[in-house]
Amino acid sequence: MGFRTLVVGFGGTDASWRALAYAVGLARSHGGVCRLVVVSAVRTAERFGLWSELVPLARAANEQEMADRRAALDAVLGDANLGWELRAVVGEPYPIIARIARERHADGIVIGRPAPARWRHPARQPVATRLLRRASCPVIIVP
């Protein structure tokens, strides 16, 4: 049994680029029949308690960040000869990745390893850890 659909969490970090490279390798090893769904989530500006005057600027920055990610992915995956799509969504990464994986009946989720918790709040689990514990399909965490 091979992968038909892989969801890849992509945030533009080094870990997410490694996860994307791993997912591309998995897709290629399955004869090109595997489709990649790259999920890129940006947190909302309102979540950070910004002054109302700054919210439009933060939204514009989010849109620019998404456009930059789309261009980078297109440059890398455009020549990969694979079926792929980008789902760029504003919101918290964990619920978005989990929801899209359920909607697409994903065979797996590929995500980068979380950064070391030097200053992370103890109650705030990394996205990869939350997916590993609660996702509806297997999760591959790429170091």
N, C-alpha and C positions, 0 to 999 in steps of 0.2 A: 504494500500500500504506500502510495506516495502523497506528497503534498499537492493539493489543488489550489489552495488559497493560504497565503501567509500574510499576517498583519505585522507591520514593522513600525515600532515607535521611533519617531525621528524628531529630535529637538535641535539639531545642528551642532551638538557637542561631539567630541572625539569618540565617546562611547557609542553614540547613536550612528556615527559613520561606520564604526566597526560592525555594529549590528546590521546595518544596511548591507555592507559587504558580505557578511555571513549569509544573510537572506538571499542575496543575489546568487551566491555559490550554491545554496540549497536549491533554488529555483532552476538553475542550470543543470544541476545533477539529476533533476527529474525530467529532463528532456524538453524543457521549455513549456511544459503544460501547466506549470505552477504560476499563478498570478500573484503579484505583490500589491498589497494595499498599504501604502505608506501613510501613516497617520502623524500629522504634525499639529500639536496643540499649543496654543499660546494662552497664558493666563489672562483673565480679564483685567482691565485697568481699574474697574470699580472695586475689585477685591483689595487693592492696596490702600484704599481710603484716601485717594487723591482729592485735592480740591476740585470742585466741579469745573473750574476753568481749565484744569489740566487734563481732564478726561478725554476731550477730543484729540489732544496732542498724543496721549498714550495710545488711543485707538489708531491714529495714523502711524505711530511707530510699530504697532502690532501688524498692521497691513503691510508696511514696508518689510518687516521681518519675514512675513509669510511669502511675499513676492521674492525676496532674496533666497529663501529656502527652495521655492518652486524652481527658480532659475538654476540653482546649484544641482538639484535633483535631476532636472531635465538635461543638464550638461553631462551628468554621470550616467543616468539610466537611459537616455535617449539612444545611445549607441549599443546598449546591452542586449538588444534583440529579445527583450522580455516583455510580457504583458504587465503593465503596472499602472497604478493610478495614485494620485495624491489626494488625501482627504485633509484639507487644512481647516481646522476648527478652532474657534476661540473658546477656551474653557479649561478646566482642570484635566490634565493628561490621563490619569487613571480611569475615571468613568468613561471618557471618550474612547480610549483604546478598547476597553472591555465591551462597550456597547457596539462598536463597529465590528469587533471580532464575532460577537453574537449575531449581528445582522447579516454578515457575510458568510456565516457558517465556516469560519476559519479553521484550518487544520492545525494552526499553531500561531503563536505570537513570538516575535523576535524583538528583544529589547536589550539595550546596553546595560552594563553593570552600573549600579548607582555609585556616585562619588562617595569617598570616605566621609563618615559623619563626624566632622570636626566641630561643627557648631549647629547641627540640626537639632531641632526640638525633639526630645525623646518620644513624644506622642505622634510625631509626624513621620510615617514610614515612607521610604522611597517608593516610587511608582513600580519599579520592578518587583519589589517585595510584595506589594499589595496585589499585583497581577498574579504572582506566583501562588499566592494563597487563595485567590478568589476568582480567577479566570475560568471560563467555561471550556477552555481547550488547553493543550500543553503550552508551556511558556519556556522559551529558550533564552537564557540570560548570557549574553556574550561579554567576556571580560575585556 
